Amino acid sequence: LANTRAALKLTQGKKSRGIKALTLRASTELSKHIRLDSYRRRTMLATLQYAEINLTPETYLSNAIVKAAFRCLLIIPLAFVAPFVIPLVIIWGISGFWDSTKQAKVVVAEKRRKIDEELPRFVSTISEELHASRDVLSIIEGYLPSAGKVFKNELEIAVADMRSGSTQQALNRLAGRVGSSMLSQVVRGLVSVTQGDNGVVYFTLLAHDYQRLDIQQ
């Protein structure tokens, strides 16, 4: 337990409560007995990484089980004091389990929402810039100073990816990480620009559609 608390303090930069360290310790032990098929593990790992949750898929699931089990421990004293409340405690434990398993998806959905909200402005910028340049990398770099925190982080990863490899592959990886249908349309247009297409008409129409959607929302 002391080792786990020390590790949490180093990785999180603050003192960890004993219950959190105990939960992680128990989750780590339980995770050794959890088996996931390759597809589910790969999907969960991608979600956890994008949500910036530094746990393996097995530990993430076992953490939800341990938290639910801790809640259900209340059944023991209640069995002597108020046994009629036991069903409510069981429901509370199950509810906590499902909430814990959805935590990463909630974080990912919120990050995706923030990016989608910014896309109308991003697309409008691309539409204007394409009149003067077809350099996708410079267009994205020019937008970075005005980008929101979440979208800026993704664009910085994409820019570094472009500098070290293929621009088209970097753009496709960006769309794959975020998982937004709106961003996928933007990436499709940017990829066509890198292939020599004009792109002005495409992004002008896309900017009009996104601005109208933004107004409706």
N, C-alpha and C positions, 0 to 999 in steps of 0.2 A: 504493500500500500504506500509506503514512504517513497519507494522508487517511482511509482506511478504518479504520485503528487509532484515529485521533483521534475519528471518529464513534462507534465502538463504546465508547470510553471515556466519551464524553458521555452516550450512551443507557443504558449499563449501569452507570455509576458506578464502574468499576474498570478497571485496565489490562488490555488484551486481548493475548493471546499472538499472535505473528506468524502462526502457522499458522491461527488462527481468522480473523484479518483476511484472510489470503490466500485461505482457503476462501470467505469471503463475497464477496470481490472477484471471484473466478472464477465464483461462483454468479450474481452479478449480471450478468456478461457473458453467461453461458450462458442465463440466463432470457430474454434478448431473442429467442432462437431457439425457445422453447417456446410452443406454441399449445394452448390448452384450449378446449373448447366452453363455452358460457355456463352451462349447468347445472352442470357439474363445477367450473368456476371459482367459481361462486356458493356451492356446497356447501363446497368447500375453504376459501373465504374465511371463511365463517361458523364453521367448525371451528377455523381458526387464530386468529380473533379471540376465540373463547370460551376457547381454550387459552392466550391471551395470548402468542402467538408473532407478533412484529412483522415478518412477512415476507409478501410477495405469494405467491399460490399458485405462480406460475412460479418465483420465487426459492426457494421451499421445496422444490420438486421438483428444481431444478437443484442445490441444496445437497446433496441426497441423492446425486445423480449424481456430483458432484465428490468427495464423501467416499469413495464407492465407487471412483472412479478413482484417488484417492491410495493407497488400499489396494492396488489392482492394480499400482501402480508397482513394488511389490516383485518383480514378475515379472522385471524387467530384471536385477537382480543375481542372482536365483535361477536365471536361465537359464544362468548360467556356473558357479554353485556347486552348486545342488541342483535340477535341472530337474524331478525327480519330485515336488517340493512345489508346483509351479505350479498343478495342479488345486485343491489346498486353498486357495491364495491367491485363486483365482477364486471359489470357493464363499464364502470369507470376505468378499470384496468384494460379492457378490450379497446375502449375508445382511445386511451393513451397509446396503446400499441399502434393503432392505425394512424393516429396523428404523427407519431414518431417516424413511421415508415414513409409518410408523405412529406416530411420536412424538406428533404432535398428538392423534391418536385415543386414545392411552394417557392423555394428560393429561386429556382431556375425560371419558373413562370414569372416571378416579379422582375428578374433581370431582363427577360424577353419582352415584358410589357414596357419597360423603360426604353429599351432599344427601339421597339416599334413606334413609340411616341415621338422619337427623334428622327425617324426615317423621312417624314415629309420635308423637313429642313435639309437633311442630307441629300435627298434626291434633287431638291431645288438647286442646291449648290452644284451638284454634278452637272445638271442641265445647263447652268450658266457657264461653268468652266469648260465644258466641251466645245463651246464656240471658239475658244482660244487654244485649247490643248487636248491631245488625246493620251497624254501620259497619266495613266490611272494611278500610279504610285504617287506622283506629285499632287494630284487632286486630293487623294486621301490624306496625305501629309499636310496639305493646306487646310484641311477641315479639322485636324486634330485639336488645335488650340481652342476651338469653340465647341468641341464635342462634350457631351455629358460624361460623367465619371465611368459608368458601366460600358457605354459604347466606345469611349476612348480607349479603355483597356483592351477591348476586342480588336479595335483598329490598330493599336500599337503592336499587338501580336501578329496581325495580318501583315503589317508593314515590315516587321522583322522577318517574317516568313517569305515575303516577296524579295527582300534583299538577298536572302540566302538560297533561294530556289526559284521555282516556276511561279510566275504571277497568277496564272490561271488556277494552279493547284492551291495556292495560298488563299485565293478568293473562295474556292470551293470548300476548303477546310473551315473558313470563317462561317460560311452558311451552315455547314454541318455542325459546328460547335453550338451556334445560337439556336438552330432549329426553328427559325421563324419563316413562315411562308412569304411574308412581305420582304424580308431581307434576301430571301432566295431569288425573288424577282429582280432586286437591285443587283445582286451578284451575277445573275444571268446577263443583264445588260452590260455590266462592266467586263465580263468575259468576252462578249461579242465585240466590245470596243478594242480589247487587246488583240482580237483576231482581225482587226482592220475595218470593222463596221463604223458608220458615222456615229450612231448612238444618240444624236441630238433629238430626233423625233421620238425615239423610244422613251428617253428620260423626260422629255417635255410632257408627253402623255401620262407617264407614270407619276410625275410630280403633280399633275392636275388631279389624277385619281386619288393620290395619297392626301392631298390637301382637302379634297372633298370629304374623304373618310375621316380626317382629323376634325373637320367642322362638325360632322355628324356625331362623332363621339363626344 
